[in-house]
Every structure is written in structure tokens, then in C-alpha cells.
Amino acid sequence: MEGWLSFLIFAGVFYLMMRFGCGSHMIHGGHQHGDSMQPKDIDPVCGMNVEKEQGYGKMYEGHLYRFCSRDCLDKFESEPEKYIKGVES
């Protein structure tokens, strides 16, 4: 019986820590607070910052490039090598 009581106490403390303490970032999506912490991509055609969930995306040679508009995406699709030379590092 003592083993079960210890287990239940440990499980309760573990639950509280994961829900409200040091593990709560796993449930609530990380340590980011607000849009200013969201990482951004740079449009390789015009150089504008593009939010992660905004604009258009295109996979090219295993890398996702993001574009602010359909016009920039069309330009990239016509000559991708011209635009990725300055972006790759």
C-alpha cells in the first residue's frame, strides 16, 4: 500500500509541474510570447520579411523558401538560381 501512495503523490506532483510549472511550455507551445518572437523568413526575390504562416511557400532542392506575393513566387519559379545565390549561406 505504501508503494501506491508514493506513486500517487509522485504522479500528482509530476502532473502539477507539467501543467503549471517548468513543463508547461510543452503544452502551451514554447516560450514565445507574442508575434514579435515569431521567426521570419526573407523573400529571396524582393528581400521583404515574411511571417512563417503568411505569403507563399515553395520547396526547392530541399529548402522551403517563402514569398510575400504570388508575383515574387512566379519570378522565383522562372529563374530560381538567380535568386537563391544571395540567400544560401
C-alpha positions as CSV (number, residue, x, y, z in Angstrom):
1,M,0.0,0.0,0.0
2,E,2.9,2.4,0.8
3,G,4.2,1.9,-2.8
4,W,0.9,3.0,-4.3
5,L,0.7,6.1,-2.1
6,S,4.2,7.1,-3.1
7,F,3.3,6.6,-6.7
8,L,0.1,8.6,-6.5
9,I,1.9,11.5,-4.7
10,F,4.7,11.4,-7.3
11,A,2.2,11.3,-10.2
12,G,0.3,14.3,-8.7
13,V,3.4,16.4,-8.3
14,F,4.5,15.4,-11.9
15,Y,1.1,16.4,-13.3
16,L,1.2,19.8,-11.5
17,M,4.7,20.6,-12.7
18,M,3.9,19.7,-16.3
19,R,0.6,21.6,-16.2
20,F,1.7,24.8,-14.4
21,G,5.4,24.6,-13.8
22,C,8.6,24.0,-15.7
23,G,6.9,21.7,-18.2
24,S,4.0,24.0,-19.1
25,H,5.8,25.3,-22.2
26,M,5.4,21.9,-23.8
27,I,1.6,22.2,-23.6
28,H,1.3,25.9,-24.4
29,G,3.6,26.0,-27.5
30,G,7.0,27.0,-26.3
31,H,8.5,30.1,-24.7
32,Q,7.3,32.5,-27.4
33,H,5.2,35.5,-26.1
34,G,3.5,37.4,-28.9
35,D,4.2,37.9,-32.6
36,S,7.5,39.7,-32.1
37,M,9.1,36.4,-31.1
38,Q,7.9,34.6,-34.3
39,P,10.8,33.8,-36.6
40,K,10.5,35.3,-40.1
41,D,11.8,34.3,-43.5
42,I,13.1,36.7,-46.1
43,D,11.6,36.7,-49.6
44,P,14.6,35.9,-51.8
45,V,13.2,38.0,-54.7
46,C,12.4,41.3,-53.0
47,G,14.0,40.9,-49.6
48,M,10.9,41.5,-47.5
49,N,10.3,39.8,-44.2
50,V,7.6,37.1,-44.5
51,E,5.9,35.7,-41.4
52,K,6.0,31.9,-41.1
53,E,2.3,31.4,-41.8
54,Q,1.9,34.2,-44.3
55,G,2.5,34.5,-48.0
56,Y,3.5,31.7,-50.3
57,G,6.0,28.8,-49.9
58,K,8.0,26.9,-52.4
59,M,10.2,23.8,-51.8
60,Y,13.3,24.0,-53.9
61,E,16.2,21.5,-53.6
62,G,15.1,20.5,-50.0
63,H,14.7,24.0,-48.7
64,L,11.5,26.0,-48.1
65,Y,11.5,29.5,-49.5
66,R,8.8,32.0,-48.5
67,F,7.4,34.8,-50.7
68,C,5.4,37.9,-49.9
69,S,3.3,37.7,-53.1
70,R,2.4,35.5,-56.0
71,D,4.4,37.8,-58.3
72,C,7.6,37.1,-56.3
73,L,6.9,33.4,-56.4
74,D,6.4,33.5,-60.2
75,K,9.7,35.3,-60.6
76,F,11.4,32.8,-58.5
77,E,9.9,29.8,-60.3
78,S,11.1,31.2,-63.7
79,E,14.8,31.7,-62.5
80,P,15.4,30.1,-59.1
81,E,19.2,30.0,-59.3
82,K,19.2,33.8,-59.9
83,Y,17.5,34.4,-56.5
84,I,19.0,31.8,-54.2
85,K,22.7,32.7,-54.7
86,G,22.3,35.6,-52.3
87,V,20.2,33.7,-49.8
88,E,22.1,30.5,-49.2
89,S,24.8,30.5,-46.6
